[in-house]
């Protein structure tokens, strides 16, 4: 990807910036943090030309507008995930990770997308636990032979929350399937009423 904008001097860039053109820049480390990526991975993407840049003299910078747009996209994606999972909960069903990922423009074949969906589902369950004392992501399962269940990140989340809160529906040493069944029933009961 060639630079979005290219300036021979800092003065030329500042003139465009102060004129209101989309030429704001952001350090790669700050952009990586804002987007939930490691600084190393983000810097590699920047150097490989995968990201929109602004070149000023001999230096290449990342477009702050791109980062802002990506953050908006991720927030929308998070809201879309919640909407889809709530729809399934209201029907008393469950959904597979791959199916959910397809609905929100992610690919189960992409390791970054798999990491991102895990993170977003963890945030979703933290949120629904805080608000309703349920774990909405309990109905998002890995595709496998029955009985299916959430991925290992779900159980890490539950044990982590149990360390922080006294009212988490968690029994140490309990069979994961039994816990998942209870959590799913609580989700379905909540969404049947609401």
C-alpha positions in Angstrom: 0.0 0.0 0.0 1.5 3.3 -1.0 1.3 6.3 1.5 -2.1 8.0 1.7 -0.3 11.3 1.7 3.3 12.2 1.0 5.0 15.4 2.0 8.5 16.6 1.2 8.6 18.8 4.4 7.0 19.1 7.8 5.7 22.5 6.9 3.8 21.1 3.9 2.2 18.4 6.2 1.4 21.0 8.9 -0.3 23.2 6.2 -2.6 20.3 5.2 -3.2 19.3 8.9 -4.2 22.8 9.9 -6.4 23.2 6.8 -8.5 20.3 8.2 -7.3 17.5 5.8 -7.1 14.0 7.2 -3.4 13.9 7.8 -3.1 13.4 11.6 -0.5 10.9 12.6 -0.2 8.6 15.6 2.8 6.6 17.0 2.7 2.9 16.2 2.9 1.9 19.8 -0.1 4.0 20.8 -2.0 2.8 17.8 -1.3 -0.8 18.6 -2.5 -0.3 22.2 -5.7 1.4 21.0 -6.4 -1.5 18.7 -5.5 -4.3 21.1 -2.5 -5.5 19.1 1.1 -6.1 20.2 3.5 -3.3 19.3 5.8 -5.8 17.4 3.0 -7.2 15.3 1.7 -3.8 14.5 5.2 -2.4 13.6 5.6 -5.4 11.2 2.3 -4.6 9.6 3.4 -1.0 9.2 6.7 -1.9 7.7 5.1 -4.4 5.3 2.8 -1.7 3.9 -0.4 -3.2 5.2 -1.4 0.0 6.9 -2.3 3.4 5.5 0.6 5.8 6.2 1.6 9.4 5.9 5.1 10.1 4.7 6.8 13.3 5.8 10.3 13.7 4.3 12.0 10.3 4.8 9.9 9.3 7.8 6.7 7.2 7.6 3.9 7.6 10.1 0.6 5.9 10.7 -2.6 7.6 9.8 -4.5 8.6 13.0 -7.7 8.7 11.0 -7.2 5.0 10.1 -6.8 4.1 13.8 -10.0 6.1 14.7 -11.9 4.4 11.9 -10.7 1.0 13.0 -11.8 1.7 16.6 -15.2 2.7 15.4 -15.4 -0.5 13.3 -14.4 -2.6 16.3 -17.0 -1.0 18.5 -19.6 -1.6 15.9 -18.4 -5.2 15.6 -18.7 -5.6 19.4 -22.3 -4.3 19.3 -23.1 -6.6 16.4 -21.8 -9.6 18.3 -23.9 -8.8 21.3 -27.0 -8.4 19.1 -26.5 -11.7 17.3 -25.8 -13.6 20.6 -28.8 -12.0 22.3 -31.0 -13.0 19.4 -29.9 -16.6 19.8 -30.4 -16.4 23.6 -34.0 -15.2 23.1 -34.7 -18.4 21.0 -33.2 -20.6 23.6 -30.4 -21.7 21.3 -26.6 -21.7 21.0 -24.3 -20.6 18.2 -20.9 -21.8 17.0 -17.9 -19.5 16.9 -17.4 -19.9 13.2 -21.1 -19.0 12.5 -20.9 -15.9 14.7 -17.6 -14.9 13.2 -19.1 -15.1 9.7 -22.0 -12.9 10.8 -19.7 -10.1 11.9 -17.1 -10.3 9.1 -14.5 -12.4 10.8 -12.9 -15.6 9.7 -12.4 -18.6 12.0 -9.3 -19.4 9.8 -7.6 -16.2 10.9 -5.7 -16.4 14.2 -6.0 -12.7 14.9 -9.8 -12.9 14.3 -10.0 -16.0 16.6 -8.1 -14.0 19.3 -10.3 -11.0 18.7 -13.6 -13.0 19.0 -12.4 -14.6 22.2 -11.5 -11.1 23.6 -14.9 -9.7 22.6 -16.9 -12.6 24.0 -15.0 -12.3 27.2 -15.9 -8.6 27.4 -19.5 -9.5 26.6 -19.7 -12.0 29.5 -18.0 -9.6 31.9 -20.5 -7.0 30.9 -23.6 -9.3 31.2 -22.2 -10.6 34.5 -21.9 -7.1 35.9 -25.4 -6.1 34.7 -27.5 -9.3 35.0 -25.2 -11.8 36.7 -25.3 -14.1 33.7 -22.6 -15.2 31.2 -24.0 -14.5 27.7 -21.1 -16.0 25.9 -21.9 -19.4 27.5 -24.1 -20.1 24.5 -21.2 -19.6 22.0 -19.6 -23.0 21.4 -16.9 -24.7 19.5 -18.2 -26.9 16.7 -17.7 -30.5 17.8 -19.5 -33.7 18.6 -22.3 -33.2 21.3 -22.1 -32.1 23.9 -20.5 -28.9 22.7 -19.2 -26.1 24.8 -17.4 -22.8 24.9 -13.6 -22.6 24.4 -11.0 -22.8 27.2 -11.0 -19.0 27.4 -14.5 -19.1 28.8 -13.5 -21.2 31.7 -10.5 -19.0 32.4 -12.8 -16.1 32.5 -15.2 -17.7 34.9 -12.4 -18.8 37.3 -10.9 -15.3 37.1 -14.2 -13.7 37.9 -14.7 -16.1 40.7 -11.5 -14.9 42.3 -12.8 -11.3 42.1 -16.4 -11.8 43.0 -18.2 -13.9 45.6 -21.4 -14.4 43.6 -20.0 -16.1 40.5 -21.8 -19.4 39.7 -18.7 -21.5 39.9 -17.9 -24.6 41.9 -14.1 -25.3 42.0 -13.3 -28.7 40.5 -16.7 -29.0 38.9 -17.2 -30.6 35.5 -17.1 -27.9 32.8 -20.1 -29.3 31.0 -22.3 -29.1 34.1 -21.2 -25.5 34.7 -21.8 -24.6 31.1 -25.3 -26.2 31.2 -26.2 -24.1 34.3 -24.9 -20.9 32.7 -26.8 -21.5 29.5 -30.0 -22.1 31.4 -29.5 -18.9 33.3 -29.0 -17.0 30.0 -32.0 -18.5 28.4 -34.2 -17.8 31.4 -33.1 -14.2 31.5 -33.7 -13.6 27.8 -37.0 -15.4 27.9 -38.2 -12.8 30.4 -36.5 -9.8 28.8 
